[in-house]
Amino acid sequence: QGQLVESGGGLVQAGGSLRLTCAGSGPDFRNYIMGWFRQGPGKEREFMAAHIWGLGTTYYSDPVKGRFAISRDDAKSTVYLQMNSLKPEDTAVYYCAADYRYGISYWRGEGRNLGLWGQGTQVTVSS
């Protein structure tokens, strides 16, 4: 079993920036895809970004492409989400996830059964 713990959420004005951190413990995350989802008020959980170990390949959803950047430090089993040019519609609970079984298509499609999830961190963007 492993654990993911997010931090870095908070309240920010539109146009501002935040950096989320997800610290993993337990398994060797170097074999995992690690990424971020979010769930806004009254909305389904949606895929935001993912980072594939080894290749260093990153994927983003269209709403955040060009504004958010995912990175990871495998030595620390940590993944980051730098969020810039934040908008009120980015307000959500942001969740970190990690899994070694599914490809990126699953992450972008459904993602419900990914192996590890963090507890979530609230991001609120005021207008």
Secondary structure, DSSP 8 states (H G I E B T S, - for coil): --EEEEE--EEEETT--EEEEEEEESS-GGGSEEEEEEE-TTS--EEEEEEETTTTEEEE-TTTTTTEEEEEETTTTEEEEEE-S--GGG-EEEEEEEESSS-HHHHHHT-TT-SEE---EEEEEE-
